Amino acid sequence: MPEKERFYAMPGPNKPPLFIQFILHSKKMTPIDFFYFTDYLDWDKQGDDYAVLEPLIALLAKYGDDLIFAFDEMMAELLYRLDTRKIAQSVYKGENFSADEFLYARCVALINAKPYYNAVVAGRKKLKSDLGFEAILTVPELAWARCHKLHPYDYPHTTKYSYETMSNEEGWKEITIQDVDNYLQTLTKEPLDMQAIACTCGHEEFRIKLDQQTNTVQLICASCGKEININNQSTQPSKLKIKKCSNCKNDVFQVRKATYIMEDGQTKVYIGGLCKKCENIQLLIEYVLKKG
């Protein structure tokens, strides 16, 4: 198999910036690349969206189709990732939902740097229904039209991902406790016995305290505060710490316990959680329950 030819970007007069050289070579853009481009926005012109966008449009037009189409692809993909039921619900609480307004609100995440975008995806920051930046959607066609001296309506490129609201079918699916069961089953080839965990008050949402050293698990009902000990076999004092969601750092979960009997007669235990804020599913702890 022939060795893949290496590409070396070179600085110099009349050469594109190094990061643009790599994009032109690969015809692909990374999320980090995309946010380099949004750094070109001229916020001194705030109030005139197209004046804000002008430096970006001019830059893309200067280097042609490969750069314009790569920007278009990444913009669509980033908007697609934000197109989820959970994010929409965080924006529209008791308000009339608008597919167009939700798209324009998602555009705001593209102009506020990558840390902000990542925080929105993770649920640590919320978009606002009264803020939008629709104009950024027109950047690829305006840059292409300027490059070719044609009308923007003639723009020829169609992206792999659609940024239109509800295009992300997976993102709009409702996550249920059954999905936690399915996830836990992927952790072993052995058939698991699944057990729902509920408080005597009827609620199924808990804060979790764990001691990974002693495998001590304590659930605290998020409604009434009752403590439920799942495993406390150790004779050593436990140093319990609140378990937080690996995605959004929330600490309230719907919990599922799964077990199977090992060949030596001991019980393998998995405890999984569904974050009640961002719907992230994760393994909270696994341990072996000793006999006797």
Contacts in CASP RR format, 6 or more apart in sequence:
PFRMAT RR
TARGET T0000
AUTHOR 0000-0000-0000
METHOD contacts of the structure
MODEL  1
MPEKERFYAMPGPNKPPLFIQFILHSKKMTPIDFFYFTDYLDWDKQGDDY
AVLEPLIALLAKYGDDLIFAFDEMMAELLYRLDTRKIAQSVYKGENFSAD
EFLYARCVALINAKPYYNAVVAGRKKLKSDLGFEAILTVPELAWARCHKL
HPYDYPHTTKYSYETMSNEEGWKEITIQDVDNYLQTLTKEPLDMQAIACT
CGHEEFRIKLDQQTNTVQLICASCGKEININNQSTQPSKLKIKKCSNCKN
DVFQVRKATYIMEDGQTKVYIGGLCKKCENIQLLIEYVLKKG
7 22 0 8 1.000
7 25 0 8 1.000
7 26 0 8 1.000
9 18 0 8 1.000
9 21 0 8 1.000
9 22 0 8 1.000
9 25 0 8 1.000
10 21 0 8 1.000
11 18 0 8 1.000
15 21 0 8 1.000
16 24 0 8 1.000
16 63 0 8 1.000
19 33 0 8 1.000
19 36 0 8 1.000
20 63 0 8 1.000
20 67 0 8 1.000
23 29 0 8 1.000
23 33 0 8 1.000
23 66 0 8 1.000
23 67 0 8 1.000
23 70 0 8 1.000
24 63 0 8 1.000
24 66 0 8 1.000
24 67 0 8 1.000
27 66 0 8 1.000
27 69 0 8 1.000
27 70 0 8 1.000
28 70 0 8 1.000
28 73 0 8 1.000
29 70 0 8 1.000
29 71 0 8 1.000
29 73 0 8 1.000
29 74 0 8 1.000
30 74 0 8 1.000
31 74 0 8 1.000
31 78 0 8 1.000
31 114 0 8 1.000
31 117 0 8 1.000
32 114 0 8 1.000
33 70 0 8 1.000
33 74 0 8 1.000
34 71 0 8 1.000
34 74 0 8 1.000
34 75 0 8 1.000
34 78 0 8 1.000
34 110 0 8 1.000
35 113 0 8 1.000
35 114 0 8 1.000
35 117 0 8 1.000
37 56 0 8 1.000
37 59 0 8 1.000
37 60 0 8 1.000
37 71 0 8 1.000
38 56 0 8 1.000
38 110 0 8 1.000
38 111 0 8 1.000
38 113 0 8 1.000
39 113 0 8 1.000
40 55 0 8 1.000
40 56 0 8 1.000
40 59 0 8 1.000
41 52 0 8 1.000
41 53 0 8 1.000
41 55 0 8 1.000
41 56 0 8 1.000
41 111 0 8 1.000
42 51 0 8 1.000
42 52 0 8 1.000
42 54 0 8 1.000
42 55 0 8 1.000
43 52 0 8 1.000
45 51 0 8 1.000
45 52 0 8 1.000
45 54 0 8 1.000
46 52 0 8 1.000
49 133 0 8 1.000
49 134 0 8 1.000
49 135 0 8 1.000
50 135 0 8 1.000
52 135 0 8 1.000
53 135 0 8 1.000
53 136 0 8 1.000
53 139 0 8 1.000
53 142 0 8 1.000
56 139 0 8 1.000
56 143 0 8 1.000
57 139 0 8 1.000
57 142 0 8 1.000
57 143 0 8 1.000
57 146 0 8 1.000
58 143 0 8 1.000
58 146 0 8 1.000
60 67 0 8 1.000
60 68 0 8 1.000
60 71 0 8 1.000
60 139 0 8 1.000
60 140 0 8 1.000
60 143 0 8 1.000
60 147 0 8 1.000
61 68 0 8 1.000
61 143 0 8 1.000
61 144 0 8 1.000
61 146 0 8 1.000
61 147 0 8 1.000
62 147 0 8 1.000
64 143 0 8 1.000
64 144 0 8 1.000
64 147 0 8 1.000
65 144 0 8 1.000
65 147 0 8 1.000
65 157 0 8 1.000
68 140 0 8 1.000
68 143 0 8 1.000
68 144 0 8 1.000
68 147 0 8 1.000
68 157 0 8 1.000
69 140 0 8 1.000
69 157 0 8 1.000
71 139 0 8 1.000
71 140 0 8 1.000
71 143 0 8 1.000
72 140 0 8 1.000
72 157 0 8 1.000
72 159 0 8 1.000
73 159 0 8 1.000
73 160 0 8 1.000
73 161 0 8 1.000
75 110 0 8 1.000
75 136 0 8 1.000
75 137 0 8 1.000
75 139 0 8 1.000
75 140 0 8 1.000
75 159 0 8 1.000
75 163 0 8 1.000
76 159 0 8 1.000
76 160 0 8 1.000
76 161 0 8 1.000
76 162 0 8 1.000
76 163 0 8 1.000
77 159 0 8 1.000
77 160 0 8 1.000
77 161 0 8 1.000
78 109 0 8 1.000
78 110 0 8 1.000
78 117 0 8 1.000
79 103 0 8 1.000
79 106 0 8 1.000
79 107 0 8 1.000
79 110 0 8 1.000
79 161 0 8 1.000
79 163 0 8 1.000
80 161 0 8 1.000
80 162 0 8 1.000
80 163 0 8 1.000
80 167 0 8 1.000
80 168 0 8 1.000
81 121 0 8 1.000
81 168 0 8 1.000
82 106 0 8 1.000
82 109 0 8 1.000
82 117 0 8 1.000
82 120 0 8 1.000
82 121 0 8 1.000
82 127 0 8 1.000
83 102 0 8 1.000
83 106 0 8 1.000
83 163 0 8 1.000
83 164 0 8 1.000
83 165 0 8 1.000
83 166 0 8 1.000
83 167 0 8 1.000
83 168 0 8 1.000
83 171 0 8 1.000
83 172 0 8 1.000
84 168 0 8 1.000
84 171 0 8 1.000
84 172 0 8 1.000
85 171 0 8 1.000
85 172 0 8 1.000
85 173 0 8 1.000
85 174 0 8 1.000
86 123 0 8 1.000
86 171 0 8 1.000
86 278 0 8 1.000
86 279 0 8 1.000
87 106 0 8 1.000
87 120 0 8 1.000
87 121 0 8 1.000
87 123 0 8 1.000
87 127 0 8 1.000
88 97 0 8 1.000
88 102 0 8 1.000
88 165 0 8 1.000
90 123 0 8 1.000
90 126 0 8 1.000
90 127 0 8 1.000
91 102 0 8 1.000
91 105 0 8 1.000
91 126 0 8 1.000
91 127 0 8 1.000
91 128 0 8 1.000
91 129 0 8 1.000
92 102 0 8 1.000
92 129 0 8 1.000
95 129 0 8 1.000
98 129 0 8 1.000
99 164 0 8 1.000
99 165 0 8 1.000
99 166 0 8 1.000
100 165 0 8 1.000
101 129 0 8 1.000
101 132 0 8 1.000
102 129 0 8 1.000
102 165 0 8 1.000
103 134 0 8 1.000
103 137 0 8 1.000
103 163 0 8 1.000
103 164 0 8 1.000
103 165 0 8 1.000
104 132 0 8 1.000
104 133 0 8 1.000
104 134 0 8 1.000
105 127 0 8 1.000
105 128 0 8 1.000
105 129 0 8 1.000
105 131 0 8 1.000
105 132 0 8 1.000
106 127 0 8 1.000
106 163 0 8 1.000
107 132 0 8 1.000
107 133 0 8 1.000
107 134 0 8 1.000
107 136 0 8 1.000
107 137 0 8 1.000
108 127 0 8 1.000
108 128 0 8 1.000
108 131 0 8 1.000
108 132 0 8 1.000
108 133 0 8 1.000
109 116 0 8 1.000
109 117 0 8 1.000
109 120 0 8 1.000
109 127 0 8 1.000
110 117 0 8 1.000
110 133 0 8 1.000
110 136 0 8 1.000
111 133 0 8 1.000
111 136 0 8 1.000
116 125 0 8 1.000
119 125 0 8 1.000
120 126 0 8 1.000
120 127 0 8 1.000
122 247 0 8 1.000
122 248 0 8 1.000
122 278 0 8 1.000
123 247 0 8 1.000
123 248 0 8 1.000
123 277 0 8 1.000
123 278 0 8 1.000
124 248 0 8 1.000
124 249 0 8 1.000
137 163 0 8 1.000
138 152 0 8 1.000
140 155 0 8 1.000
140 157 0 8 1.000
141 152 0 8 1.000
141 153 0 8 1.000
141 155 0 8 1.000
142 152 0 8 1.000
144 150 0 8 1.000
144 152 0 8 1.000
144 155 0 8 1.000
144 156 0 8 1.000
144 157 0 8 1.000
145 151 0 8 1.000
145 152 0 8 1.000
145 154 0 8 1.000
145 155 0 8 1.000
161 167 0 8 1.000
166 172 0 8 1.000
175 274 0 8 1.000
175 279 0 8 1.000
175 281 0 8 1.000
177 196 0 8 1.000
177 204 0 8 1.000
177 254 0 8 1.000
177 256 0 8 1.000
177 274 0 8 1.000
179 274 0 8 1.000
179 281 0 8 1.000
180 254 0 8 1.000
180 256 0 8 1.000
180 272 0 8 1.000
180 273 0 8 1.000
180 274 0 8 1.000
180 281 0 8 1.000
181 192 0 8 1.000
181 194 0 8 1.000
181 256 0 8 1.000
181 258 0 8 1.000
183 272 0 8 1.000
183 281 0 8 1.000
183 283 0 8 1.000
184 192 0 8 1.000
184 194 0 8 1.000
184 256 0 8 1.000
184 258 0 8 1.000
184 270 0 8 1.000
184 272 0 8 1.000
184 283 0 8 1.000
185 191 0 8 1.000
185 192 0 8 1.000
185 258 0 8 1.000
187 270 0 8 1.000
187 283 0 8 1.000
187 286 0 8 1.000
188 260 0 8 1.000
188 268 0 8 1.000
188 270 0 8 1.000
190 260 0 8 1.000
190 268 0 8 1.000
191 260 0 8 1.000
192 258 0 8 1.000
192 259 0 8 1.000
192 260 0 8 1.000
192 270 0 8 1.000
193 258 0 8 1.000
193 259 0 8 1.000
193 260 0 8 1.000
194 256 0 8 1.000
194 257 0 8 1.000
194 258 0 8 1.000
195 256 0 8 1.000
195 257 0 8 1.000
195 258 0 8 1.000
195 259 0 8 1.000
196 204 0 8 1.000
196 256 0 8 1.000
197 204 0 8 1.000
197 206 0 8 1.000
197 219 0 8 1.000
197 228 0 8 1.000
197 230 0 8 1.000
197 255 0 8 1.000
197 256 0 8 1.000
197 257 0 8 1.000
198 204 0 8 1.000
199 206 0 8 1.000
199 219 0 8 1.000
199 221 0 8 1.000
199 223 0 8 1.000
199 224 0 8 1.000
199 226 0 8 1.000
199 228 0 8 1.000
200 226 0 8 1.000
201 221 0 8 1.000
201 223 0 8 1.000
201 224 0 8 1.000
201 226 0 8 1.000
202 223 0 8 1.000
203 221 0 8 1.000
203 222 0 8 1.000
203 223 0 8 1.000
203 224 0 8 1.000
204 254 0 8 1.000
204 255 0 8 1.000
205 221 0 8 1.000
205 222 0 8 1.000
205 223 0 8 1.000
205 252 0 8 1.000
205 253 0 8 1.000
205 254 0 8 1.000
205 276 0 8 1.000
206 219 0 8 1.000
206 220 0 8 1.000
206 221 0 8 1.000
206 222 0 8 1.000
206 228 0 8 1.000
206 252 0 8 1.000
206 253 0 8 1.000
206 254 0 8 1.000
206 255 0 8 1.000
207 219 0 8 1.000
207 220 0 8 1.000
207 222 0 8 1.000
207 242 0 8 1.000
207 251 0 8 1.000
207 252 0 8 1.000
207 253 0 8 1.000
208 217 0 8 1.000
208 218 0 8 1.000
208 219 0 8 1.000
208 220 0 8 1.000
208 242 0 8 1.000
208 243 0 8 1.000
208 251 0 8 1.000
208 253 0 8 1.000
208 255 0 8 1.000
208 284 0 8 1.000
209 217 0 8 1.000
209 218 0 8 1.000
209 219 0 8 1.000
209 220 0 8 1.000
209 240 0 8 1.000
209 241 0 8 1.000
209 242 0 8 1.000
209 243 0 8 1.000
210 216 0 8 1.000
210 217 0 8 1.000
210 218 0 8 1.000
210 240 0 8 1.000
210 241 0 8 1.000
210 243 0 8 1.000
210 284 0 8 1.000
210 285 0 8 1.000
211 234 0 8 1.000
211 238 0 8 1.000
211 239 0 8 1.000
211 240 0 8 1.000
211 241 0 8 1.000
212 285 0 8 1.000
213 236 0 8 1.000
213 239 0 8 1.000
214 233 0 8 1.000
214 234 0 8 1.000
214 236 0 8 1.000
214 238 0 8 1.000
215 231 0 8 1.000
215 233 0 8 1.000
215 234 0 8 1.000
215 285 0 8 1.000
215 287 0 8 1.000
216 229 0 8 1.000
216 231 0 8 1.000
216 232 0 8 1.000
216 234 0 8 1.000
216 238 0 8 1.000
216 240 0 8 1.000
217 229 0 8 1.000
217 230 0 8 1.000
217 231 0 8 1.000
217 232 0 8 1.000
217 271 0 8 1.000
217 284 0 8 1.000
217 285 0 8 1.000
218 227 0 8 1.000
218 228 0 8 1.000
218 229 0 8 1.000
218 230 0 8 1.000
218 232 0 8 1.000
218 240 0 8 1.000
219 227 0 8 1.000
219 228 0 8 1.000
219 229 0 8 1.000
219 230 0 8 1.000
219 255 0 8 1.000
220 226 0 8 1.000
220 227 0 8 1.000
220 228 0 8 1.000
221 227 0 8 1.000
221 228 0 8 1.000
222 252 0 8 1.000
230 257 0 8 1.000
230 271 0 8 1.000
231 269 0 8 1.000
231 287 0 8 1.000
231 289 0 8 1.000
232 238 0 8 1.000
233 289 0 8 1.000
233 290 0 8 1.000
242 251 0 8 1.000
243 251 0 8 1.000
243 253 0 8 1.000
243 284 0 8 1.000
243 285 0 8 1.000
244 250 0 8 1.000
244 251 0 8 1.000
245 251 0 8 1.000
245 253 0 8 1.000
245 275 0 8 1.000
245 277 0 8 1.000
245 278 0 8 1.000
245 280 0 8 1.000
245 282 0 8 1.000
246 280 0 8 1.000
246 282 0 8 1.000
247 275 0 8 1.000
247 278 0 8 1.000
247 280 0 8 1.000
247 282 0 8 1.000
248 275 0 8 1.000
248 277 0 8 1.000
248 278 0 8 1.000
248 280 0 8 1.000
250 275 0 8 1.000
250 276 0 8 1.000
250 277 0 8 1.000
250 278 0 8 1.000
252 275 0 8 1.000
252 276 0 8 1.000
252 277 0 8 1.000
253 272 0 8 1.000
253 273 0 8 1.000
253 274 0 8 1.000
253 275 0 8 1.000
253 276 0 8 1.000
253 284 0 8 1.000
254 273 0 8 1.000
254 274 0 8 1.000
254 276 0 8 1.000
255 271 0 8 1.000
255 272 0 8 1.000
255 273 0 8 1.000
255 274 0 8 1.000
255 284 0 8 1.000
256 271 0 8 1.000
256 272 0 8 1.000
256 273 0 8 1.000
256 274 0 8 1.000
257 269 0 8 1.000
257 270 0 8 1.000
257 271 0 8 1.000
257 272 0 8 1.000
258 269 0 8 1.000
258 270 0 8 1.000
258 271 0 8 1.000
258 272 0 8 1.000
259 267 0 8 1.000
259 268 0 8 1.000
259 269 0 8 1.000
259 270 0 8 1.000
259 289 0 8 1.000
260 267 0 8 1.000
260 268 0 8 1.000
261 267 0 8 1.000
261 268 0 8 1.000
262 268 0 8 1.000
262 288 0 8 1.000
265 291 0 8 1.000
266 288 0 8 1.000
266 289 0 8 1.000
266 290 0 8 1.000
266 291 0 8 1.000
267 288 0 8 1.000
267 289 0 8 1.000
268 286 0 8 1.000
268 288 0 8 1.000
268 289 0 8 1.000
269 286 0 8 1.000
269 287 0 8 1.000
269 288 0 8 1.000
269 289 0 8 1.000
270 283 0 8 1.000
270 285 0 8 1.000
270 286 0 8 1.000
271 283 0 8 1.000
271 284 0 8 1.000
271 285 0 8 1.000
271 286 0 8 1.000
272 281 0 8 1.000
272 282 0 8 1.000
272 283 0 8 1.000
272 284 0 8 1.000
273 281 0 8 1.000
273 282 0 8 1.000
273 283 0 8 1.000
273 284 0 8 1.000
274 280 0 8 1.000
274 281 0 8 1.000
275 281 0 8 1.000
275 282 0 8 1.000
END
